[in-house]
Amino acid sequence: MKPKVKILCITDSNMKRKENDMKDKYVIIDLRNMDYMKNEKGKINYYDTLEDACLTCGMYEFEDAWVCKLIFNHIE
């Protein structure tokens, strides 16, 4: 069963994007404490597919979490 997902993407067509290896990956944010899903070393877990991230949410039985797609990396 595929999860119901709403994706909101606001971009400016004049904005230049800096490509990196995190673009189009997914992260999980726990809305109870606004923390990211992290690995044993304390680093943020990145998921290659929406399905992988959603299955992780189910496996850990998160009560209230967002799966977010990384689309833009702002670097100054």
mmCIF file of the N, C-alpha and C atoms, coordinates in Angstrom:
data_MODEL
# 
_entry.id   MODEL 
# 
loop_
_atom_site.group_PDB 
_atom_site.id 
_atom_site.type_symbol 
_atom_site.label_atom_id 
_atom_site.label_alt_id 
_atom_site.label_comp_id 
_atom_site.label_asym_id 
_atom_site.label_entity_id 
_atom_site.label_seq_id 
_atom_site.pdbx_PDB_ins_code 
_atom_site.Cartn_x 
_atom_site.Cartn_y 
_atom_site.Cartn_z 
_atom_site.occupancy 
_atom_site.B_iso_or_equiv 
_atom_site.pdbx_formal_charge 
_atom_site.auth_seq_id 
_atom_site.auth_comp_id 
_atom_site.auth_asym_id 
_atom_site.auth_atom_id 
_atom_site.pdbx_PDB_model_num 
ATOM 1   N N  . MET A 1 1  ? 0.827  -1.174 0.000   1.00 0.00 ? 1  MET A N  1 
ATOM 2   C CA . MET A 1 1  ? 0.000  0.000  0.000   1.00 0.00 ? 1  MET A CA 1 
ATOM 3   C C  . MET A 1 1  ? 0.882  1.253  0.000   1.00 0.00 ? 1  MET A C  1 
ATOM 4   N N  . LYS A 1 2  ? 0.644  2.122  -0.953  1.00 0.00 ? 2  LYS A N  1 
ATOM 5   C CA . LYS A 1 2  ? 1.431  3.350  -1.040  1.00 0.00 ? 2  LYS A CA 1 
ATOM 6   C C  . LYS A 1 2  ? 0.859  4.384  -0.086  1.00 0.00 ? 2  LYS A C  1 
ATOM 7   N N  . PRO A 1 3  ? 1.737  5.124  0.614   1.00 0.00 ? 3  PRO A N  1 
ATOM 8   C CA . PRO A 1 3  ? 1.256  6.161  1.522   1.00 0.00 ? 3  PRO A CA 1 
ATOM 9   C C  . PRO A 1 3  ? 0.712  7.346  0.750   1.00 0.00 ? 3  PRO A C  1 
ATOM 10  N N  . LYS A 1 4  ? -0.237 8.038  1.351   1.00 0.00 ? 4  LYS A N  1 
ATOM 11  C CA . LYS A 1 4  ? -0.747 9.268  0.750   1.00 0.00 ? 4  LYS A CA 1 
ATOM 12  C C  . LYS A 1 4  ? 0.234  10.368 1.090   1.00 0.00 ? 4  LYS A C  1 
ATOM 13  N N  . VAL A 1 5  ? 0.712  11.067 0.070   1.00 0.00 ? 5  VAL A N  1 
ATOM 14  C CA . VAL A 1 5  ? 1.754  12.062 0.273   1.00 0.00 ? 5  VAL A CA 1 
ATOM 15  C C  . VAL A 1 5  ? 1.358  13.345 -0.437  1.00 0.00 ? 5  VAL A C  1 
ATOM 16  N N  . LYS A 1 6  ? 1.499  14.459 0.262   1.00 0.00 ? 6  LYS A N  1 
ATOM 17  C CA . LYS A 1 6  ? 1.345  15.768 -0.355  1.00 0.00 ? 6  LYS A CA 1 
ATOM 18  C C  . LYS A 1 6  ? 2.715  16.417 -0.357  1.00 0.00 ? 6  LYS A C  1 
ATOM 19  N N  . ILE A 1 7  ? 3.126  16.910 -1.507  1.00 0.00 ? 7  ILE A N  1 
ATOM 20  C CA . ILE A 1 7  ? 4.431  17.551 -1.611  1.00 0.00 ? 7  ILE A CA 1 
ATOM 21  C C  . ILE A 1 7  ? 4.226  18.998 -2.030  1.00 0.00 ? 7  ILE A C  1 
ATOM 22  N N  . LEU A 1 8  ? 4.786  19.910 -1.259  1.00 0.00 ? 8  LEU A N  1 
ATOM 23  C CA . LEU A 1 8  ? 4.719  21.324 -1.568  1.00 0.00 ? 8  LEU A CA 1 
ATOM 24  C C  . LEU A 1 8  ? 6.123  21.780 -1.936  1.00 0.00 ? 8  LEU A C  1 
ATOM 25  N N  . CYS A 1 9  ? 6.245  22.343 -3.116  1.00 0.00 ? 9  CYS A N  1 
ATOM 26  C CA . CYS A 1 9  ? 7.547  22.809 -3.576  1.00 0.00 ? 9  CYS A CA 1 
ATOM 27  C C  . CYS A 1 9  ? 7.393  24.230 -4.098  1.00 0.00 ? 9  CYS A C  1 
ATOM 28  N N  . ILE A 1 10 ? 8.035  25.170 -3.447  1.00 0.00 ? 10 ILE A N  1 
ATOM 29  C CA . ILE A 1 10 ? 7.993  26.559 -3.888  1.00 0.00 ? 10 ILE A CA 1 
ATOM 30  C C  . ILE A 1 10 ? 9.388  26.918 -4.377  1.00 0.00 ? 10 ILE A C  1 
ATOM 31  N N  . THR A 1 11 ? 9.480  27.278 -5.629  1.00 0.00 ? 11 THR A N  1 
ATOM 32  C CA . THR A 1 11 ? 10.790 27.637 -6.176  1.00 0.00 ? 11 THR A CA 1 
ATOM 33  C C  . THR A 1 11 ? 10.688 28.924 -6.967  1.00 0.00 ? 11 THR A C  1 
ATOM 34  N N  . ASP A 1 12 ? 11.797 29.548 -7.158  1.00 0.00 ? 12 ASP A N  1 
ATOM 35  C CA . ASP A 1 12 ? 11.921 30.738 -7.976  1.00 0.00 ? 12 ASP A CA 1 
ATOM 36  C C  . ASP A 1 12 ? 12.668 30.313 -9.229  1.00 0.00 ? 12 ASP A C  1 
ATOM 37  N N  . SER A 1 13 ? 12.081 30.553 -10.382 1.00 0.00 ? 13 SER A N  1 
ATOM 38  C CA . SER A 1 13 ? 12.711 30.092 -11.619 1.00 0.00 ? 13 SER A CA 1 
ATOM 39  C C  . SER A 1 13 ? 14.071 30.738 -11.864 1.00 0.00 ? 13 SER A C  1 
ATOM 40  N N  . ASN A 1 14 ? 14.347 31.877 -11.240 1.00 0.00 ? 14 ASN A N  1 
ATOM 41  C CA . ASN A 1 14 ? 15.647 32.538 -11.400 1.00 0.00 ? 14 ASN A CA 1 
ATOM 42  C C  . ASN A 1 14 ? 16.688 32.028 -10.420 1.00 0.00 ? 14 ASN A C  1 
ATOM 43  N N  . MET A 1 15 ? 16.277 31.179 -9.476  1.00 0.00 ? 15 MET A N  1 
ATOM 44  C CA . MET A 1 15 ? 17.181 30.684 -8.439  1.00 0.00 ? 15 MET A CA 1 
ATOM 45  C C  . MET A 1 15 ? 18.120 29.630 -9.041  1.00 0.00 ? 15 MET A C  1 
ATOM 46  N N  . LYS A 1 16 ? 19.385 29.760 -8.789  1.00 0.00 ? 16 LYS A N  1 
ATOM 47  C CA . LYS A 1 16 ? 20.346 28.773 -9.254  1.00 0.00 ? 16 LYS A CA 1 
ATOM 48  C C  . LYS A 1 16 ? 20.517 27.721 -8.176  1.00 0.00 ? 16 LYS A C  1 
ATOM 49  N N  . ARG A 1 17 ? 20.453 26.483 -8.562  1.00 0.00 ? 17 ARG A N  1 
ATOM 50  C CA . ARG A 1 17 ? 20.593 25.394 -7.603  1.00 0.00 ? 17 ARG A CA 1 
ATOM 51  C C  . ARG A 1 17 ? 21.997 24.833 -7.640  1.00 0.00 ? 17 ARG A C  1 
ATOM 52  N N  . LYS A 1 18 ? 22.531 24.598 -6.469  1.00 0.00 ? 18 LYS A N  1 
ATOM 53  C CA . LYS A 1 18 ? 23.828 23.943 -6.364  1.00 0.00 ? 18 LYS A CA 1 
ATOM 54  C C  . LYS A 1 18 ? 23.563 22.460 -6.169  1.00 0.00 ? 18 LYS A C  1 
ATOM 55  N N  . GLU A 1 19 ? 24.017 21.658 -7.082  1.00 0.00 ? 19 GLU A N  1 
ATOM 56  C CA . GLU A 1 19 ? 23.783 20.221 -7.007  1.00 0.00 ? 19 GLU A CA 1 
ATOM 57  C C  . GLU A 1 19 ? 24.718 19.585 -5.991  1.00 0.00 ? 19 GLU A C  1 
ATOM 58  N N  . ASN A 1 20 ? 24.199 18.656 -5.227  1.00 0.00 ? 20 ASN A N  1 
ATOM 59  C CA . ASN A 1 20 ? 25.038 17.850 -4.353  1.00 0.00 ? 20 ASN A CA 1 
ATOM 60  C C  . ASN A 1 20 ? 24.426 16.462 -4.242  1.00 0.00 ? 20 ASN A C  1 
ATOM 61  N N  . ASP A 1 21 ? 25.062 15.585 -3.507  1.00 0.00 ? 21 ASP A N  1 
ATOM 62  C CA . ASP A 1 21 ? 24.615 14.204 -3.466  1.00 0.00 ? 21 ASP A CA 1 
ATOM 63  C C  . ASP A 1 21 ? 23.404 13.968 -2.569  1.00 0.00 ? 21 ASP A C  1 
ATOM 64  N N  . MET A 1 22 ? 22.900 14.984 -1.893  1.00 0.00 ? 22 MET A N  1 
ATOM 65  C CA . MET A 1 22 ? 21.727 14.830 -1.026  1.00 0.00 ? 22 MET A CA 1 
ATOM 66  C C  . MET A 1 22 ? 20.429 15.192 -1.748  1.00 0.00 ? 22 MET A C  1 
ATOM 67  N N  . LYS A 1 23 ? 20.524 15.810 -2.924  1.00 0.00 ? 23 LYS A N  1 
ATOM 68  C CA . LYS A 1 23 ? 19.331 16.198 -3.670  1.00 0.00 ? 23 LYS A CA 1 
ATOM 69  C C  . LYS A 1 23 ? 18.504 14.958 -3.992  1.00 0.00 ? 23 LYS A C  1 
ATOM 70  N N  . ASP A 1 24 ? 17.197 15.087 -3.834  1.00 0.00 ? 24 ASP A N  1 
ATOM 71  C CA . ASP A 1 24 ? 16.229 14.023 -4.112  1.00 0.00 ? 24 ASP A CA 1 
ATOM 72  C C  . ASP A 1 24 ? 16.320 12.848 -3.137  1.00 0.00 ? 24 ASP A C  1 
ATOM 73  N N  . LYS A 1 25 ? 16.931 13.059 -1.990  1.00 0.00 ? 25 LYS A N  1 
ATOM 74  C CA . LYS A 1 25 ? 16.915 12.049 -0.927  1.00 0.00 ? 25 LYS A CA 1 
ATOM 75  C C  . LYS A 1 25 ? 15.817 12.449 0.062   1.00 0.00 ? 25 LYS A C  1 
ATOM 76  N N  . TYR A 1 26 ? 15.540 11.580 1.007   1.00 0.00 ? 26 TYR A N  1 
ATOM 77  C CA . TYR A 1 26 ? 14.475 11.816 1.975   1.00 0.00 ? 26 TYR A CA 1 
ATOM 78  C C  . TYR A 1 26 ? 15.021 11.754 3.394   1.00 0.00 ? 26 TYR A C  1 
ATOM 79  N N  . VAL A 1 27 ? 14.420 12.548 4.296   1.00 0.00 ? 27 VAL A N  1 
ATOM 80  C CA . VAL A 1 27 ? 14.741 12.512 5.713   1.00 0.00 ? 27 VAL A CA 1 
ATOM 81  C C  . VAL A 1 27 ? 13.436 12.386 6.488   1.00 0.00 ? 27 VAL A C  1 
ATOM 82  N N  . ILE A 1 28 ? 13.545 11.904 7.728   1.00 0.00 ? 28 ILE A N  1 
ATOM 83  C CA . ILE A 1 28 ? 12.377 11.775 8.597   1.00 0.00 ? 28 ILE A CA 1 
ATOM 84  C C  . ILE A 1 28 ? 12.525 12.767 9.737   1.00 0.00 ? 28 ILE A C  1 
ATOM 85  N N  . ILE A 1 29 ? 11.474 13.557 9.970   1.00 0.00 ? 29 ILE A N  1 
ATOM 86  C CA . ILE A 1 29 ? 11.457 14.505 11.079  1.00 0.00 ? 29 ILE A CA 1 
ATOM 87  C C  . ILE A 1 29 ? 10.355 14.087 12.045  1.00 0.00 ? 29 ILE A C  1 
ATOM 88  N N  . ASP A 1 30 ? 10.740 13.882 13.300  1.00 0.00 ? 30 ASP A N  1 
ATOM 89  C CA . ASP A 1 30 ? 9.795  13.530 14.355  1.00 0.00 ? 30 ASP A CA 1 
ATOM 90  C C  . ASP A 1 30 ? 9.187  14.829 14.874  1.00 0.00 ? 30 ASP A C  1 
ATOM 91  N N  . LEU A 1 31 ? 7.898  15.031 14.681  1.00 0.00 ? 31 LEU A N  1 
ATOM 92  C CA . LEU A 1 31 ? 7.271  16.295 15.049  1.00 0.00 ? 31 LEU A CA 1 
ATOM 93  C C  . LEU A 1 31 ? 7.055  16.451 16.554  1.00 0.00 ? 31 LEU A C  1 
ATOM 94  N N  . ARG A 1 32 ? 7.227  15.399 17.321  1.00 0.00 ? 32 ARG A N  1 
ATOM 95  C CA . ARG A 1 32 ? 7.083  15.519 18.773  1.00 0.00 ? 32 ARG A CA 1 
ATOM 96  C C  . ARG A 1 32 ? 8.216  16.359 19.360  1.00 0.00 ? 32 ARG A C  1 
ATOM 97  N N  . ASN A 1 33 ? 9.425  16.199 18.815  1.00 0.00 ? 33 ASN A N  1 
ATOM 98  C CA . ASN A 1 33 ? 10.573 16.943 19.344  1.00 0.00 ? 33 ASN A CA 1 
ATOM 99  C C  . ASN A 1 33 ? 11.361 17.676 18.245  1.00 0.00 ? 33 ASN A C  1 
ATOM 100 N N  . MET A 1 34 ? 10.844 17.674 17.029  1.00 0.00 ? 34 MET A N  1 
ATOM 101 C CA . MET A 1 34 ? 11.461 18.336 15.865  1.00 0.00 ? 34 MET A CA 1 
ATOM 102 C C  . MET A 1 34 ? 12.891 17.850 15.632  1.00 0.00 ? 34 MET A C  1 
ATOM 103 N N  . ASP A 1 35 ? 13.109 16.569 15.818  1.00 0.00 ? 35 ASP A N  1 
ATOM 104 C CA . ASP A 1 35 ? 14.427 15.978 15.629  1.00 0.00 ? 35 ASP A CA 1 
ATOM 105 C C  . ASP A 1 35 ? 14.409 15.113 14.373  1.00 0.00 ? 35 ASP A C  1 
ATOM 106 N N  . TYR A 1 36 ? 15.576 14.905 13.792  1.00 0.00 ? 36 TYR A N  1 
ATOM 107 C CA . TYR A 1 36 ? 15.723 14.060 12.621  1.00 0.00 ? 36 TYR A CA 1 
ATOM 108 C C  . TYR A 1 36 ? 16.010 12.627 13.036  1.00 0.00 ? 36 TYR A C  1 
ATOM 109 N N  . MET A 1 37 ? 15.645 11.674 12.174  1.00 0.00 ? 37 MET A N  1 
ATOM 110 C CA . MET A 1 37 ? 16.023 10.280 12.390  1.00 0.00 ? 37 MET A CA 1 
ATOM 111 C C  . MET A 1 37 ? 17.527 10.193 12.169  1.00 0.00 ? 37 MET A C  1 
ATOM 112 N N  . LYS A 1 38 ? 18.242 9.679  13.181  1.00 0.00 ? 38 LYS A N  1 
ATOM 113 C CA . LYS A 1 38 ? 19.704 9.631  13.116  1.00 0.00 ? 38 LYS A CA 1 
ATOM 114 C C  . LYS A 1 38 ? 20.205 8.206  13.269  1.00 0.00 ? 38 LYS A C  1 
ATOM 115 N N  . ASN A 1 39 ? 21.446 7.986  12.829  1.00 0.00 ? 39 ASN A N  1 
ATOM 116 C CA . ASN A 1 39 ? 22.072 6.673  12.979  1.00 0.00 ? 39 ASN A CA 1 
ATOM 117 C C  . ASN A 1 39 ? 22.801 6.590  14.317  1.00 0.00 ? 39 ASN A C  1 
ATOM 118 N N  . GLU A 1 40 ? 23.519 5.501  14.525  1.00 0.00 ? 40 GLU A N  1 
ATOM 119 C CA . GLU A 1 40 ? 24.222 5.268  15.796  1.00 0.00 ? 40 GLU A CA 1 
ATOM 120 C C  . GLU A 1 40 ? 25.288 6.329  16.087  1.00 0.00 ? 40 GLU A C  1 
ATOM 121 N N  . LYS A 1 41 ? 25.831 6.943  15.031  1.00 0.00 ? 41 LYS A N  1 
ATOM 122 C CA . LYS A 1 41 ? 26.883 7.953  15.190  1.00 0.00 ? 41 LYS A CA 1 
ATOM 123 C C  . LYS A 1 41 ? 26.320 9.367  15.365  1.00 0.00 ? 41 LYS A C  1 
ATOM 124 N N  . GLY A 1 42 ? 24.989 9.493  15.381  1.00 0.00 ? 42 GLY A N  1 
ATOM 125 C CA . GLY A 1 42 ? 24.365 10.796 15.547  1.00 0.00 ? 42 GLY A CA 1 
ATOM 126 C C  . GLY A 1 42 ? 24.223 11.592 14.256  1.00 0.00 ? 42 GLY A C  1 
ATOM 127 N N  . LYS A 1 43 ? 24.496 10.967 13.120  1.00 0.00 ? 43 LYS A N  1 
ATOM 128 C CA . LYS A 1 43 ? 24.369 11.624 11.815  1.00 0.00 ? 43 LYS A CA 1 
ATOM 129 C C  . LYS A 1 43 ? 22.961 11.400 11.268  1.00 0.00 ? 43 LYS A C  1 
ATOM 130 N N  . ILE A 1 44 ? 22.445 12.363 10.513  1.00 0.00 ? 44 ILE A N  1 
ATOM 131 C CA . ILE A 1 44 ? 21.107 12.249 9.935   1.00 0.00 ? 44 ILE A CA 1 
ATOM 132 C C  . ILE A 1 44 ? 21.066 11.093 8.937   1.00 0.00 ? 44 ILE A C  1 
ATOM 133 N N  . ASN A 1 45 ? 20.006 10.282 9.013   1.00 0.00 ? 45 ASN A N  1 
ATOM 134 C CA . ASN A 1 45 ? 19.797 9.215  8.036   1.00 0.00 ? 45 ASN A CA 1 
ATOM 135 C C  . ASN A 1 45 ? 19.157 9.803  6.782   1.00 0.00 ? 45 ASN A C  1 
ATOM 136 N N  . TYR A 1 46 ? 19.703 9.482  5.642   1.00 0.00 ? 46 TYR A N  1 
ATOM 137 C CA . TYR A 1 46 ? 19.151 9.878  4.350   1.00 0.00 ? 46 TYR A CA 1 
ATOM 138 C C  . TYR A 1 46 ? 18.645 8.622  3.670   1.00 0.00 ? 46 TYR A C  1 
ATOM 139 N N  . TYR A 1 47 ? 17.464 8.708  3.068   1.00 0.00 ? 47 TYR A N  1 
ATOM 140 C CA . TYR A 1 47 ? 16.852 7.560  2.401   1.00 0.00 ? 47 TYR A CA 1 
ATOM 141 C C  . TYR A 1 47 ? 16.767 7.850  0.911   1.00 0.00 ? 47 TYR A C  1 
ATOM 142 N N  . ASP A 1 48 ? 17.064 6.830  0.097   1.00 0.00 ? 48 ASP A N  1 
ATOM 143 C CA . ASP A 1 48 ? 17.070 7.002  -1.356  1.00 0.00 ? 48 ASP A CA 1 
ATOM 144 C C  . ASP A 1 48 ? 15.671 7.087  -1.945  1.00 0.00 ? 48 ASP A C  1 
ATOM 145 N N  . THR A 1 49 ? 14.704 6.423  -1.308  1.00 0.00 ? 49 THR A N  1 
ATOM 146 C CA . THR A 1 49 ? 13.356 6.414  -1.860  1.00 0.00 ? 49 THR A CA 1 
ATOM 147 C C  . THR A 1 49 ? 12.335 6.797  -0.790  1.00 0.00 ? 49 THR A C  1 
ATOM 148 N N  . LEU A 1 50 ? 11.201 7.293  -1.248  1.00 0.00 ? 50 LEU A N  1 
ATOM 149 C CA . LEU A 1 50 ? 10.103 7.613  -0.354  1.00 0.00 ? 50 LEU A CA 1 
ATOM 150 C C  . LEU A 1 50 ? 9.624  6.359  0.364   1.00 0.00 ? 50 LEU A C  1 
ATOM 151 N N  . GLU A 1 51 ? 9.577  5.265  -0.350  1.00 0.00 ? 51 GLU A N  1 
ATOM 152 C CA . GLU A 1 51 ? 9.123  4.009  0.241   1.00 0.00 ? 51 GLU A CA 1 
ATOM 153 C C  . GLU A 1 51 ? 10.019 3.579  1.412   1.00 0.00 ? 51 GLU A C  1 
ATOM 154 N N  . ASP A 1 52 ? 11.338 3.671  1.232   1.00 0.00 ? 52 ASP A N  1 
ATOM 155 C CA . ASP A 1 52 ? 12.265 3.309  2.322   1.00 0.00 ? 52 ASP A CA 1 
ATOM 156 C C  . ASP A 1 52 ? 12.021 4.158  3.565   1.00 0.00 ? 52 ASP A C  1 
ATOM 157 N N  . ALA A 1 53 ? 11.846 5.467  3.366   1.00 0.00 ? 53 ALA A N  1 
ATOM 158 C CA . ALA A 1 53 ? 11.624 6.361  4.502   1.00 0.00 ? 53 ALA A CA 1 
ATOM 159 C C  . ALA A 1 53 ? 10.293 6.051  5.186   1.00 0.00 ? 53 ALA A C  1 
ATOM 160 N N  . CYS A 1 54 ? 9.257  5.823  4.406   1.00 0.00 ? 54 CYS A N  1 
ATOM 161 C CA . CYS A 1 54 ? 7.942  5.531  4.981   1.00 0.00 ? 54 CYS A CA 1 
ATOM 162 C C  . CYS A 1 54 ? 7.943  4.189  5.707   1.00 0.00 ? 54 CYS A C  1 
ATOM 163 N N  . LEU A 1 55 ? 8.619  3.201  5.171   1.00 0.00 ? 55 LEU A N  1 
ATOM 164 C CA . LEU A 1 55 ? 8.707  1.905  5.844   1.00 0.00 ? 55 LEU A CA 1 
ATOM 165 C C  . LEU A 1 55 ? 9.458  2.025  7.170   1.00 0.00 ? 55 LEU A C  1 
ATOM 166 N N  . THR A 1 56 ? 10.465 2.876  7.209   1.00 0.00 ? 56 THR A N  1 
ATOM 167 C CA . THR A 1 56 ? 11.200 3.115  8.457   1.00 0.00 ? 56 THR A CA 1 
ATOM 168 C C  . THR A 1 56 ? 10.285 3.732  9.504   1.00 0.00 ? 56 THR A C  1 
ATOM 169 N N  . CYS A 1 57 ? 9.445  4.685  9.092   1.00 0.00 ? 57 CYS A N  1 
ATOM 170 C CA . CYS A 1 57 ? 8.484  5.288  10.025  1.00 0.00 ? 57 CYS A CA 1 
ATOM 171 C C  . CYS A 1 57 ? 7.574  4.215  10.615  1.00 0.00 ? 57 CYS A C  1 
ATOM 172 N N  . GLY A 1 58 ? 7.112  3.307  9.770   1.00 0.00 ? 58 GLY A N  1 
ATOM 173 C CA . GLY A 1 58 ? 6.248  2.228  10.247  1.00 0.00 ? 58 GLY A CA 1 
ATOM 174 C C  . GLY A 1 58 ? 6.976  1.256  11.145  1.00 0.00 ? 58 GLY A C  1 
ATOM 175 N N  . MET A 1 59 ? 8.212  0.941  10.806  1.00 0.00 ? 59 MET A N  1 
ATOM 176 C CA . MET A 1 59 ? 8.991  -0.010 11.587  1.00 0.00 ? 59 MET A CA 1 
ATOM 177 C C  . MET A 1 59 ? 9.249  0.526  13.002  1.00 0.00 ? 59 MET A C  1 
ATOM 178 N N  . TYR A 1 60 ? 9.528  1.815  13.112  1.00 0.00 ? 60 TYR A N  1 
ATOM 179 C CA . TYR A 1 60 ? 9.793  2.421  14.421  1.00 0.00 ? 60 TYR A CA 1 
ATOM 180 C C  . TYR A 1 60 ? 8.508  2.933  15.092  1.00 0.00 ? 60 TYR A C  1 
ATOM 181 N N  . GLU A 1 61 ? 7.386  2.807  14.403  1.00 0.00 ? 61 GLU A N  1 
ATOM 182 C CA . GLU A 1 61 ? 6.073  3.203  14.922  1.00 0.00 ? 61 GLU A CA 1 
ATOM 183 C C  . GLU A 1 61 ? 6.056  4.641  15.430  1.00 0.00 ? 61 GLU A C  1 
ATOM 184 N N  . PHE A 1 62 ? 6.572  5.560  14.594  1.00 0.00 ? 62 PHE A N  1 
ATOM 185 C CA . PHE A 1 62 ? 6.543  6.976  14.955  1.00 0.00 ? 62 PHE A CA 1 
ATOM 186 C C  . PHE A 1 62 ? 5.102  7.445  15.092  1.00 0.00 ? 62 PHE A C  1 
ATOM 187 N N  . GLU A 1 63 ? 4.825  8.213  16.125  1.00 0.00 ? 63 GLU A N  1 
ATOM 188 C CA . GLU A 1 63 ? 3.473  8.706  16.371  1.00 0.00 ? 63 GLU A CA 1 
ATOM 189 C C  . GLU A 1 63 ? 3.105  9.861  15.452  1.00 0.00 ? 63 GLU A C  1 
ATOM 190 N N  . ASP A 1 64 ? 4.063  10.735 15.175  1.00 0.00 ? 64 ASP A N  1 
ATOM 191 C CA . ASP A 1 64 ? 3.792  11.928 14.381  1.00 0.00 ? 64 ASP A CA 1 
ATOM 192 C C  . ASP A 1 64 ? 5.084  12.367 13.702  1.00 0.00 ? 64 ASP A C  1 
ATOM 193 N N  . ALA A 1 65 ? 5.248  12.003 12.442  1.00 0.00 ? 65 ALA A N  1 
ATOM 194 C CA . ALA A 1 65 ? 6.498  12.303 11.737  1.00 0.00 ? 65 ALA A CA 1 
ATOM 195 C C  . ALA A 1 65 ? 6.213  12.726 10.307  1.00 0.00 ? 65 ALA A C  1 
ATOM 196 N N  . TRP A 1 66 ? 7.126  13.495 9.755   1.00 0.00 ? 66 TRP A N  1 
ATOM 197 C CA . TRP A 1 66 ? 7.089  13.895 8.353   1.00 0.00 ? 66 TRP A CA 1 
ATOM 198 C C  . TRP A 1 66 ? 8.242  13.222 7.623   1.00 0.00 ? 66 TRP A C  1 
ATOM 199 N N  . VAL A 1 67 ? 7.970  12.787 6.409   1.00 0.00 ? 67 VAL A N  1 
ATOM 200 C CA . VAL A 1 67 ? 9.022  12.358 5.491   1.00 0.00 ? 67 VAL A CA 1 
ATOM 201 C C  . VAL A 1 67 ? 9.193  13.512 4.512   1.00 0.00 ? 67 VAL A C  1 
ATOM 202 N N  . CYS A 1 68 ? 10.387 14.074 4.478   1.00 0.00 ? 68 CYS A N  1 
ATOM 203 C CA . CYS A 1 68 ? 10.648 15.261 3.661   1.00 0.00 ? 68 CYS A CA 1 
ATOM 204 C C  . CYS A 1 68 ? 11.663 14.955 2.565   1.00 0.00 ? 68 CYS A C  1 
ATOM 205 N N  . LYS A 1 69 ? 11.362 15.435 1.370   1.00 0.00 ? 69 LYS A N  1 
ATOM 206 C CA . LYS A 1 69 ? 12.277 15.268 0.238   1.00 0.00 ? 69 LYS A CA 1 
ATOM 207 C C  . LYS A 1 69 ? 13.194 16.487 0.163   1.00 0.00 ? 69 LYS A C  1 
ATOM 208 N N  . LEU A 1 70 ? 14.472 16.231 0.052   1.00 0.00 ? 70 LEU A N  1 
ATOM 209 C CA . LEU A 1 70 ? 15.451 17.310 -0.061  1.00 0.00 ? 70 LEU A CA 1 
ATOM 210 C C  . LEU A 1 70 ? 15.529 17.741 -1.524  1.00 0.00 ? 70 LEU A C  1 
ATOM 211 N N  . ILE A 1 71 ? 15.208 19.011 -1.768  1.00 0.00 ? 71 ILE A N  1 
ATOM 212 C CA . ILE A 1 71 ? 15.210 19.481 -3.155  1.00 0.00 ? 71 ILE A CA 1 
ATOM 213 C C  . ILE A 1 71 ? 16.154 20.642 -3.402  1.00 0.00 ? 71 ILE A C  1 
ATOM 214 N N  . PHE A 1 72 ? 16.546 21.330 -2.335  1.00 0.00 ? 72 PHE A N  1 
ATOM 215 C CA . PHE A 1 72 ? 17.401 22.497 -2.529  1.00 0.00 ? 72 PHE A CA 1 
ATOM 216 C C  . PHE A 1 72 ? 18.316 22.657 -1.318  1.00 0.00 ? 72 PHE A C  1 
ATOM 217 N N  . ASN A 1 73 ? 19.563 22.893 -1.591  1.00 0.00 ? 73 ASN A N  1 
ATOM 218 C CA . ASN A 1 73 ? 20.539 23.108 -0.531  1.00 0.00 ? 73 ASN A CA 1 
ATOM 219 C C  . ASN A 1 73 ? 21.049 24.538 -0.625  1.00 0.00 ? 73 ASN A C  1 
ATOM 220 N N  . HIS A 1 74 ? 20.663 25.371 0.331   1.00 0.00 ? 74 HIS A N  1 
ATOM 221 C CA . HIS A 1 74 ? 21.109 26.767 0.349   1.00 0.00 ? 74 HIS A CA 1 
ATOM 222 C C  . HIS A 1 74 ? 22.452 26.850 1.041   1.00 0.00 ? 74 HIS A C  1 
ATOM 223 N N  . ILE A 1 75 ? 23.445 27.316 0.313   1.00 0.00 ? 75 ILE A N  1 
ATOM 224 C CA . ILE A 1 75 ? 24.789 27.475 0.853   1.00 0.00 ? 75 ILE A CA 1 
ATOM 225 C C  . ILE A 1 75 ? 25.264 28.881 0.558   1.00 0.00 ? 75 ILE A C  1 
ATOM 226 N N  . GLU A 1 76 ? 25.748 29.567 1.573   1.00 0.00 ? 76 GLU A N  1 
ATOM 227 C CA . GLU A 1 76 ? 26.291 30.913 1.361   1.00 0.00 ? 76 GLU A CA 1 
ATOM 228 C C  . GLU A 1 76 ? 27.782 30.901 1.525   1.00 0.00 ? 76 GLU A C  1 
# 
